[in-house]
Amino acid sequence: MTGYWLRVGVIVCLALVLAGCGGRDILSADDSPQLELVDEPAVGVQALWSARVGRASVPYHRLELAHWQDMIFAASAKGEVTALAAGDGAERWTRDLDVEISGAVAAGEGLVVVASATGRVFALEATDGSLRWRSELGGEVLAPAAVGQGRVVVRTGDGRVVALSAETGVREWLYSRSVPVLSLRGHSAPVLVPDGVVAGFDNGRLSALDLASGNPAWEATVAVPEGRTDLARMVDLDADPLVVGGDLFAGTYQGRVAGIALASGQIAWARDVSVIGGLAADADNLYVTDTEGRLWAFDRRNGASVWRLDDLEGLQLSEPVVHAGYVLLAASDGGVYWIDPADGRIVTTYRVGNARISAAPLVVDGGVYILDLRGRLQALTTE
């Protein structure tokens, strides 16, 4: 879901509606719905450590967590990037870049990569935070980059995908798609696959690009814009595409979720769901969060409905993740929820604080790391 200053008036209003602000502090947690929980939680949750890493400015700044080796990386909107030990939360280093960070964090190949609202990409050494390189893209970045296979791939708000050398930051290629007149505020992140990258765009289309040249291998239409107004025709592919083996899954706002063959781009199945949070998958199911605050489970093979969780309806849900045999997601009420993949029941709830959570939980070696919009990072373990 991209957006840009050309349509700032309409988009800001729309972003406020989608964020559920209603005139309140957009970083505050929403009121929690009334949930009917089991008497004995199936998952015991314990906090290992917590830290303050600096707050986000607005929810559409995707200040997510990343990890590399034994470190967790976080960024604040004011430009601070912090590395902490995954085991005990001890600070390894902090770097102040003195910019407004809006797309973060990506890590890989010994690098920590963040991007600014003005299109500057910074690559830091993961070991000590020193600057390896900086690149000027000239377009707003609102999602983490993809780092791997010798490259840093960045998606900008004006519809471009740019590949940079991981070693030097020199641009290797650029691929561009036109953006609609009206779109949501933000956009999905590119996803690396062997020798390629998959990127989603605001027109409801996916492109699979050759990583060496940027040439398209195939394009697929996940959803087609419909309706008479620009608002009704919005089909932003906001959720990050999900690759599992030879399968690719993608979903759009006001459109569809689809299962796609990664090799060819052929759509195997599609279901009408307005996707806004994200996608996750296990061996059997695809899990999708929608614009209404509901979590869906579809059969990965054919898209058949397995169940739908409505208990969190009205909240903004994060991208789900699979953890310890459960589906795990965070919500705008400051809660973290473990869900039984067999029937969609909430089996455990853990309250991190009173600030909204929009970033997906990060699962590393069985541990769960949660970051809220006020910059509180908490490490959890489960029984």
Protein Blocks (a to p, Z undefined) as FASTA:
>chain_A
ZZdfklmmmmmmmmmmmnonnopafkbccddddddddfbdfbdcddfbdcdebiafbfkl
ccddddehjbccdddfkopacdddfklopafbdcdehiacfbdcddeehiacdddfkopa
cdddfklopafbdcdehpacfbdcdeeehiacdddfkopacdddfklopafbdcdddddf
bdceddddddddehiacdddfkopacdddfklopafbdcdfbdcedjbfklmpccdfbgc
ddehjbccdddehiadddddfknopafbdcddddfkbccddfkbccdddfkopacdddfk
lopafbdcfklgoiacdddddeehiacdddfkopacdddfknopafbdcdfblcdcfbdc
ddeehiacdddfkopacddddZZ
